Amino acid sequence: MAIQHSNIEKLFINGEWIEAEQVSPLQSPYSGELLAEIPVATVKDVKNAIAAAEAARKKLRNMAAHERAAILERISAIFAERADEAAEIIAKESAKPITTAKGEVARTILTYKFAAEEAKRIYGETLPMDAAPGGENRFAYTIREPIGVIAAITPFNFPMNLVAHKVGPAIAAGNPVVLKPASQTPLSAIFLAKVAEEAGMPKGALNVVTGRGSVIGDALVTDDRVKMVTFTGSPAVGIGLRNKAGLKRVTLELGSNSAVIIDEGVTLTPTLISRCITGAFSNQGQVCISVQRVYVHVSQYDEFVSKFVEQTKQLTLGDPLDPNTDVSALISANDVDRAKRWIDDAVTSGALVAVGGEIIGNMLQPTVLLNVKNDVKISCQEVFAPVVIINKISSVEEAVALVNDSAYGLQAGIFTNNIHVAMDAAEDLEVGGVLINDIPTYRVDHMPYGGVKNSGFGREGLKYAIEEMTEMKLVIINRNK
């Protein structure tokens, strides 16, 4: 079912579809087409959603693990049945090319399936109390209990799968959720609410409020009934939320300027180049672990640049609904203008444009920059656009130092034939994940995922997110008589 023009959407609170006092137009980033009218939640709406979640907390907490798992399995199954519809929603509201959008839906299906599986294995452990004097004849064990109402604030770039990474583990652990999706991609979250309703989600267990982030975010973060905030987005917003959160638990998945290192002696196969192209330009570079920096050994540099630029020239720009499109519009005209300014600043500082750099409508051509100084924005900040820099290095040690000379540390990749070089890099790189003989953009949905420094803290990936979303309780039985 395609999205209808001028379709007026509603808030989803306590299992009911609620009309908002105001709506806001949602337009396609690619064409400007009006996609829908989106409800603008008020503080009162947010408070009602929190109240609904709080009321559902005990029921969800007491629900058997297999029952919560069954709901998540049904959500996964419904997504599979409606995969084409889901992909079209993503492509229309975010301008993600449809082929890539289908890939996101496939991952979303798996993420809810993983969540269902993890719901059934939230384990505790026994402790040997007699390891300490005075612990004789005592039996101790731990259990993990749901933390309570969770506020989930999600970004535009993976509007279904990054929502799944918050909603899935929260429900698996027995926590109700108030979801605030990105303003540009609310239809994906509304679609999830419809799917969850069909799957038998208890009333109040999932609530979706759309509208202004400043209003909704503040209302969620400052409400004492919210016990945890899980946020994916920019460092500036994330730090602001954390500063207001008080003693709430907070998980932040923030930005990065991820890098890949190409060591000497590595064969520059078409697969390797293609992987790096994918890492740099998939979803217009609007990926937290997008390849933004490439450091290539001087002996490989010219060959790598030649092959990378040639493949970049083969990419097709166009309509996100066209299956042949590789790169489409950025999420907003402001982002196009900002990225172009950063490119121009780099060029002014001495960088060379090997390919791209021009604006076509709301699209920015895939851009490769050479000889970029380390202190320009395009290198040291997150560009979130189809732009990659390629610089030469004389050693892996030099490259590692350059990767670490960053405020961010999400993931990094290194291609090398030397296991010792690989292991040294794994130790020395200041990031949350090191990918050996792969790009930093690699992610599967059950692995631990998160960063250090300004890339945030806490980990996603279903098992690891559930640990963040539960509290450990210790129980000790005194068997001394």
Order of alpha helices (4+ residues) and beta strands (2+ residues): beta-beta-beta-beta-beta-alpha-alpha-alpha-alpha-beta-beta-beta-alpha-beta-alpha-beta-alpha-beta-alpha-beta-beta-alpha-beta-alpha-alpha-beta-beta-beta-beta-alpha-beta-alpha-beta-beta-alpha-beta-beta-beta-alpha-beta
